[in-house]
């Protein structure tokens, strides 16, 4: 599938069906997929699926061992239920709370606590909710099996760089930033910086688009005033 180079000068092209972004800001040429020792399941709220500046899609494309599942509630969802029922997997959800294990402080203890057998520990599966805080809380509230999973969290190492979308709280991160932080903490050998590099390119391209849009509007107003 053709992918446009991510440059401010790129001409408009039809929607890229891989990263689901306009051709002028297609991210495909900047994505370098990599794997981790654990699986990531991105649970995307339907409204986020329609968000042109969302980050879950290219996060999924960047992680070989990831899934992107859309929905607002997941009890009875065949793909999610299959993962939860798999005896070879150990599932947790990334969500803060009093019971959440902070992997910034207790990484080794958390990994050592994963059950297994003589062949080794079960495969770790981390569910990450992609949505606003209110959407994420609602998704957990409507998904009893997810809400009952062990929770993990982490300590932020820097504020969000999501300059094209206002965060409701200073401790909030975009989905890609949260996943990158998680990968860096749990699997430091994995190139988590690739996620942040693609994210930075997306943000820069969107800012450039906004600037060009304002310049076009200003030019149009000037021409209208001259011809009046």
Helices and strands as residue ranges (DSSP letters): G 23-25, G 28-30, E 39-44, H 46-49, H 56-62, E 66-70, H 78-85, E 89-94, E 101-102, H 103-112, E 116-117, E 120-121, E 123-130, H 133-141, H 144-147, E 150-153, H 175-186, H 193-227
